[in-house]
Amino acid sequence: MRTTTPIALFLSSAQLVRMGQDSFPTKVASACLADYRGKRILLTVAHATGDQGDWALQVRFAPQQNRTLLRWLGAMNFFAIGNLGSSELKRVDLSFVEIDPSVTAYRQEIDPTKNTIKCETPITVHALTLCEKPDPNDTFGFCGMVLPAQEEHFGQRYFSGEIRTYPELSFLRTEGNYHVFKLPFDHPGHEHFEGCSGAPIINSAGIPVALVCSGCDKHDEIWGISLAAYKVPIDLALDHAAE
C-alpha cells in the first residue's frame, strides 16, 4: 500500500492564528494553500474562522524583528445549504479566501538560544482540481499544531504548540459531504487536535481530498469535509469576485 512521505505531510498545512486586541494569539487553526483556476486560495473550516475574528496566516519568524510575520486574511467566504421552499439554512463547515500569489509561508527550525533560523522550507501550495476523492486502497495523513497553550515566563507571555504529523490513516466511508478516516491509534481526545482544524487530509501522492473538521473518539475516526463536494460553490464565488 502506498504511503505519504513524512516531509510531504510536514509541509502540507499552513498555520492560522486569531489575534486578540492586545496583538497576542487567542486561537489557532490550520489551512490548505492551493493554486486553483489561476488563483491562489486559502481553504480552512468555518467552525474556526466563522467567528469573523482577526485571523491571519503565519508566514515566518523574523529574528531581526523578534516577531512572527503575519498575513491578514480579511473577510472570508462562507457557504450554507438550503432547500427550495424552506427558509432554513445549514452552515457548511468550509471557508476560503483568495490571497496574493506571492505570499509564501514557511516551516522553520529556530535556535532559541541564539534567536536565529537554523533552516526553513516553504509550505506546500497544492495544485487542485477540486475533483479529488479518496481511494479506499490508498493511505492518508494530515499535519497541524496540537496542544496550543499560553505561558508566562519572567513577566513575558508566550504562545506555544507543537507541529505534529499523523500518517497512515485509512479511508472508511463517505457520509454526505464528509469523508471518514480511521486513525492508526486510539483517538487521544478532541482537545488534542484543536489546532488541526482546517488541515488538508492528503493522499500518498500529496493531494488534498478533505479538510480536518471533527472526529469520533469512540471509534478512533477523523472526519474531513470533502473538497470535491464544494467545487461548484467555490467556482461561483471566484467568478463573482472576478466580475
Secondary structure, DSSP 8 states (H G I E B T S, - for coil): -----HHHHHTS-EEEEEE-TTS-EEEEEEEEEEEETTEEEEEE-HHHHTT--EEEEEEEEETTTTEEEEEE--S-EEEEEE-TT---EEEEEEEEEEE-TT---EEEEEETTTTEEEEEEE---EE--S-----TTSEEEEEEEEEEEEEEETTEEEEEEEEEEEEEEEEEEEETTEEEEE-SS----GGGGTBTTT-EEE-TTS-EEEEEEEEETTTTEEEEEESGGGHHHHHHHHHHHH-
